[in-house]
């Protein structure tokens, strides 16, 4: 089964056009490095909960004589 010459030329033309555009990306589509998916307040709260729970676990284990 062979493809038509017109179809293959159209594919080659589209490929060539994409090759020539390589590296020319609009600034709006490029990623900016200054945005974070999580806000600083939520991140601070998460760190507080993680560190607080680990300290609480250490203190509880130390007061119970090592047997949780």
Helices and strands as residue ranges (DSSP letters): H 5-20, H 40-63
